[in-house]
């Protein structure tokens, strides 16, 4: 009985320690810069106007992954997305 309680205690302690270490890594640092990433926006989910000037507002992308539609992503992210192309970089607000 004593070894069962010890095993349960060690298991619970391990789970708590693992969850605390995962929780510390779950939230990334606040971005210092943002990239205008073209070619990855979903239909109706673009940020602001099209690069070709076909419209001037957010949410007007007619198809997924159009090369003229873009979204802002943290700097360094766009190159990791298949089809993403960095069009501009801007500093984050402080």
MDTraj code that builds the backbone (N, CA, C; nanometers):
import mdtraj as md
import numpy as np

residues = "UNK UNK UNK UNK UNK UNK UNK UNK UNK UNK UNK UNK UNK UNK UNK UNK UNK UNK UNK UNK UNK UNK UNK UNK UNK UNK UNK UNK UNK UNK UNK UNK UNK UNK UNK UNK UNK UNK UNK UNK UNK UNK UNK UNK UNK UNK UNK UNK UNK UNK UNK UNK UNK UNK UNK UNK UNK UNK UNK UNK UNK UNK UNK UNK UNK UNK UNK UNK UNK UNK UNK UNK UNK UNK UNK UNK UNK UNK UNK UNK UNK UNK UNK UNK UNK UNK UNK UNK UNK UNK UNK UNK UNK UNK".split()
xyz = np.array([
    [0.0814, -0.1191, 0.0000],
    [0.0000, 0.0000, 0.0000],
    [0.0860, 0.1258, 0.0000],
    [0.1948, 0.1221, 0.0783],
    [0.2818, 0.2386, 0.0880],
    [0.3473, 0.2692, -0.0477],
    [0.3917, 0.1657, -0.1209],
    [0.4560, 0.1885, -0.2509],
    [0.3560, 0.2406, -0.3541],
    [0.2289, 0.2016, -0.3420],
    [0.1248, 0.2521, -0.4329],
    [0.1037, 0.4011, -0.4097],
    [0.0965, 0.4433, -0.2832],
    [0.0799, 0.5853, -0.2514],
    [0.1996, 0.6660, -0.2992],
    [0.3181, 0.6107, -0.2819],
    [0.4391, 0.6778, -0.3273],
    [0.4386, 0.6921, -0.4790],
    [0.4002, 0.5866, -0.5500],
    [0.3957, 0.5905, -0.6962],
    [0.2937, 0.6926, -0.7448],
    [0.1790, 0.6978, -0.6794],
    [0.0755, 0.7953, -0.7167],
    [0.1256, 0.9369, -0.6902],
    [0.1896, 0.9564, -0.5766],
    [0.2436, 1.0882, -0.5424],
    [0.3483, 1.1350, -0.6418],
    [0.4375, 1.0451, -0.6810],
    [0.5411, 1.0782, -0.7782],
    [0.4780, 1.1088, -0.9140],
    [0.3774, 1.0336, -0.9532],
    [0.3089, 1.0558, -1.0806],
    [0.2400, 1.1915, -1.0819],
    [0.1689, 1.2233, -0.9752],
    [0.0999, 1.3532, -0.9668],
    [0.2016, 1.4670, -0.9689],
    [0.3104, 1.4522, -0.8966],
    [0.4138, 1.5561, -0.8965],
    [0.4731, 1.5738, -1.0358],
    [0.4941, 1.4637, -1.1061],
    [0.5467, 1.4721, -1.2427],
    [0.4514, 1.5421, -1.3375],
    [0.3228, 1.5118, -1.3247],
    [0.2218, 1.5768, -1.4099],
    [0.2177, 1.7266, -1.3815],
    [0.2198, 1.7644, -1.2552],
    [0.2192, 1.9068, -1.2197],
    [0.3426, 1.9789, -1.2724],
    [0.4575, 1.9175, -1.2576],
    [0.5811, 1.9795, -1.3064],
    [0.5781, 1.9947, -1.4578],
    [0.5280, 1.8931, -1.5284],
    [0.5200, 1.9003, -1.6746],
    [0.4229, 2.0083, -1.7182],
    [0.3090, 2.0191, -1.6503],
    [0.2112, 2.1206, -1.6903],
    [0.2623, 2.2611, -1.6642],
    [0.3377, 2.2797, -1.5567],
    [0.3953, 2.4115, -1.5296],
    [0.4989, 2.4499, -1.6338],
    [0.5819, 2.3561, -1.6755],
    [0.6838, 2.3882, -1.7755],
    [0.6208, 2.4118, -1.9119],
    [0.5148, 2.3398, -1.9457],
    [0.4453, 2.3632, -2.0726],
    [0.3729, 2.4965, -2.0719],
    [0.3143, 2.5314, -1.9588],
    [0.2434, 2.6583, -1.9475],
    [0.3362, 2.7767, -1.9669],
    [0.4583, 2.7648, -1.9223],
    [0.5545, 2.8738, -1.9371],
    [0.5905, 2.8962, -2.0834],
    [0.5820, 2.7937, -2.1666],
    [0.6188, 2.8040, -2.3071],
    [0.4989, 2.8276, -2.3973],
    [0.3782, 2.8213, -2.3447],
    [0.2580, 2.8271, -2.4274],
    [0.2348, 2.9656, -2.4876],
    [0.2758, 3.0721, -2.4207],
    [0.2513, 3.2073, -2.4695],
    [0.3806, 3.2653, -2.5247],
    [0.3849, 3.2934, -2.6556],
    [0.5083, 3.3496, -2.7128],
    [0.5284, 3.4934, -2.6683],
    [0.6503, 3.5381, -2.6823],
    [0.6850, 3.6758, -2.6503],
    [0.6110, 3.7712, -2.7439],
    [0.5805, 3.8915, -2.6978],
    [0.5142, 3.9920, -2.7807],
    [0.6034, 4.0247, -2.9002],
    [0.5498, 4.0217, -3.0226],
    [0.6320, 4.0515, -3.1409],
    [0.6890, 4.1934, -3.1361],
    [0.8114, 4.2070, -3.1855],
    [0.8754, 4.3386, -3.1974],
    [0.8448, 4.4000, -3.3336],
    [0.8206, 4.3127, -3.4329],
    [0.7868, 4.3578, -3.5685],
    [0.6787, 4.2669, -3.6257],
    [0.6043, 4.3207, -3.7225],
    [0.5006, 4.2461, -3.7943],
    [0.5360, 4.2444, -3.9426],
    [0.5017, 4.1344, -4.0103],
    [0.5227, 4.1223, -4.1538],
    [0.3884, 4.1227, -4.2245],
    [0.3839, 4.1893, -4.3375],
    [0.2686, 4.1815, -4.4260],
    [0.2920, 4.0561, -4.5102],
    [0.2159, 3.9502, -4.4833],
    [0.2373, 3.8193, -4.5453],
    [0.1287, 3.7945, -4.6502],
    [0.1690, 3.7928, -4.7761],
    [0.0751, 3.7758, -4.8866],
    [0.0670, 3.6295, -4.9288],
    [-0.0494, 3.5925, -4.9806],
    [-0.0692, 3.4595, -5.0358],
    [-0.1192, 3.3560, -4.9370],
    [-0.1513, 3.3970, -4.8145],
    [-0.1944, 3.2998, -4.7141],
    [-0.3296, 3.3332, -4.6505],
    [-0.3913, 3.4444, -4.6892],
    [-0.5185, 3.4845, -4.6286],
    [-0.6330, 3.3967, -4.6790],
    [-0.7232, 3.3633, -4.5883],
    [-0.8432, 3.2903, -4.6259],
    [-0.9434, 3.3882, -4.6869],
    [-1.0341, 3.3374, -4.7666],
    [-1.1395, 3.4211, -4.8257],
    [-1.2140, 3.4945, -4.7140],
    [-1.2260, 3.6251, -4.7281],
    [-1.2967, 3.7064, -4.6304],
    [-1.2200, 3.7336, -4.5026],
    [-1.0917, 3.6963, -4.4955],
    [-1.0154, 3.7134, -4.3722],
    [-0.8847, 3.7890, -4.3934],
    [-0.8752, 3.8684, -4.4991],
    [-0.7545, 3.9472, -4.5231],
    [-0.7508, 4.0700, -4.4330],
    [-0.6305, 4.1246, -4.4133],
    [-0.6126, 4.2479, -4.3363],
    [-0.5955, 4.3630, -4.4345],
    [-0.6916, 4.4517, -4.4411],
    [-0.6870, 4.5729, -4.5218],
    [-0.6903, 4.5457, -4.6720],
    [-0.6521, 4.6448, -4.7523],
    [-0.6683, 4.6397, -4.8970],
    [-0.5762, 4.5435, -4.9694],
    [-0.6166, 4.5067, -5.0908],
    [-0.5367, 4.4169, -5.1748],
    [-0.4127, 4.4888, -5.2257],
    [-0.3062, 4.4142, -5.2470],
    [-0.1812, 4.4721, -5.2952],
    [-0.1946, 4.5303, -5.4350],
    [-0.2865, 4.4775, -5.5153],
    [-0.3053, 4.5274, -5.6517],
    [-0.4070, 4.6412, -5.6598],
    [-0.4610, 4.6830, -5.5449],
    [-0.5559, 4.7941, -5.5418],
    [-0.6972, 4.7567, -5.5832],
    [-0.7274, 4.6288, -5.5974],
    [-0.8614, 4.5881, -5.6416],
    [-0.9698, 4.6172, -5.5373],
    [-0.9312, 4.6328, -5.4110],
    [-1.0225, 4.6780, -5.3057],
    [-0.9390, 4.7383, -5.1944],
    [-1.0033, 4.8140, -5.1076],
    [-0.9293, 4.8859, -5.0045],
    [-0.9670, 4.8505, -4.8624],
    [-1.0360, 4.7380, -4.8418],
    [-1.0827, 4.7067, -4.7068],
    [-1.0491, 4.5647, -4.6634],
    [-1.0480, 4.5455, -4.5321],
    [-1.0280, 4.4118, -4.4755],
    [-1.1504, 4.3257, -4.5019],
    [-1.1293, 4.1956, -4.5070],
    [-1.2403, 4.1020, -4.5199],
    [-1.2994, 4.0895, -4.6583],
    [-1.2308, 4.1369, -4.7612],
    [-1.2868, 4.1322, -4.8959],
    [-1.2157, 4.0344, -4.9894],
    [-1.1266, 3.9516, -4.9392],
    [-1.0619, 3.8505, -5.0231],
    [-1.1695, 3.7544, -5.0736],
    [-1.1715, 3.7308, -5.2034],
    [-1.2765, 3.6478, -5.2627],
    [-1.2419, 3.4991, -5.2627],
    [-1.1121, 3.4658, -5.2554],
    [-1.0670, 3.3265, -5.2557],
    [-0.9555, 3.3086, -5.1533],
    [-0.9338, 3.1855, -5.1122],
    [-0.8212, 3.1538, -5.0239],
    [-0.6889, 3.1684, -5.0995],
    [-0.5869, 3.2143, -5.0299],
    [-0.4468, 3.2157, -5.0766],
    [-0.4212, 3.2956, -5.2042],
    [-0.4950, 3.4014, -5.2260],
    [-0.4685, 3.4867, -5.3421],
    [-0.3374, 3.5624, -5.3196],
    [-0.2515, 3.5740, -5.4198],
    [-0.1216, 3.6396, -5.4012],
    [-0.1315, 3.7893, -5.3709],
    [-0.2451, 3.8509, -5.3960],
    [-0.2623, 3.9942, -5.3699],
    [-0.3268, 4.0229, -5.2347],
    [-0.3683, 3.9196, -5.1625],
    [-0.4310, 3.9375, -5.0315],
    [-0.3312, 3.9016, -4.9227],
    [-0.3370, 3.9719, -4.8103],
    [-0.2356, 3.9546, -4.7069],
    [-0.2943, 3.9659, -4.5676],
    [-0.2146, 3.9187, -4.4701],
    [-0.2445, 3.9342, -4.3280],
    [-0.1144, 3.9711, -4.2572],
    [-0.1264, 4.0378, -4.1417],
    [-0.0080, 4.0647, -4.0600],
    [0.0214, 3.9430, -3.9723],
    [0.1476, 3.9039, -3.9680],
    [0.1949, 3.7952, -3.8822],
    [0.3218, 3.8429, -3.8119],
    [0.3569, 3.7846, -3.6966],
    [0.4819, 3.8228, -3.6309],
    [0.6015, 3.8004, -3.7245],
    [0.6981, 3.8916, -3.7190],
    [0.8171, 3.8827, -3.8044],
    [0.8823, 3.7458, -3.7907],
    [0.9211, 3.6885, -3.9039],
    [0.9835, 3.5575, -3.9068],
    [0.8856, 3.4435, -3.9291],
    [0.7562, 3.4727, -3.9291],
    [0.6532, 3.3693, -3.9429],
    [0.6177, 3.3427, -4.0883],
    [0.6105, 3.4448, -4.1705],
    [0.5615, 3.4312, -4.3082],
    [0.6437, 3.3292, -4.3879],
    [0.7758, 3.3323, -4.3717],
    [0.8611, 3.2391, -4.4458],
    [0.8381, 3.0940, -4.4043],
    [0.7749, 3.0723, -4.2900],
    [0.7467, 2.9368, -4.2424],
    [0.6148, 2.8823, -4.2980],
    [0.5352, 2.9677, -4.3614],
    [0.4041, 2.9279, -4.4123],
    [0.4153, 2.8995, -4.5615],
    [0.3694, 2.7825, -4.6039],
    [0.3729, 2.7467, -4.7451],
    [0.2939, 2.8485, -4.8252],
    [0.3566, 2.9072, -4.9248],
    [0.2904, 3.0057, -5.0095],
    [0.3000, 3.1481, -4.9590],
    [0.3527, 3.1674, -4.8396],
    [0.3643, 3.3013, -4.7825],
    [0.4801, 3.3783, -4.8428],
    [0.4574, 3.5077, -4.8663],
    [0.5614, 3.5944, -4.9209],
    [0.5581, 3.7279, -4.8471],
    [0.6704, 3.7644, -4.7862],
    [0.6796, 3.8895, -4.7106],
    [0.6756, 4.0068, -4.8074],
    [0.5825, 4.0986, -4.7850],
    [0.5706, 4.2173, -4.8695],
    [0.6168, 4.3441, -4.7982],
    [0.6130, 4.3469, -4.6658],
    [0.6577, 4.4632, -4.5890],
    [0.6736, 4.4217, -4.4432],
    [0.7540, 4.4979, -4.3682],
    [0.7731, 4.4756, -4.2253],
    [0.7488, 4.6080, -4.1552],
    [0.6791, 4.6029, -4.0403],
    [0.6563, 4.7253, -3.9634],
    [0.6782, 4.6962, -3.8158],
    [0.7224, 4.7960, -3.7390],
    [0.7429, 4.7745, -3.5951],
    [0.6094, 4.7562, -3.5253],
    [0.6117, 4.6791, -3.4175],
    [0.4913, 4.6605, -3.3350],
    [0.4709, 4.7845, -3.2510],
    [0.3470, 4.8095, -3.2096],
    [0.3191, 4.9204, -3.1203],
    [0.3717, 4.8884, -2.9827],
    [0.4247, 4.9881, -2.9158],
    [0.4818, 4.9671, -2.7820],
    [0.3754, 4.9778, -2.6770],
])
top = md.Topology()
chain = top.add_chain()
for i, resn in enumerate(residues, 1):
    res = top.add_residue(resn, chain, resSeq=i)
    for name in ("N", "CA", "C"):
        top.add_atom(name, md.element.get_by_symbol(name[0]), res)
traj = md.Trajectory(xyz[None], top)
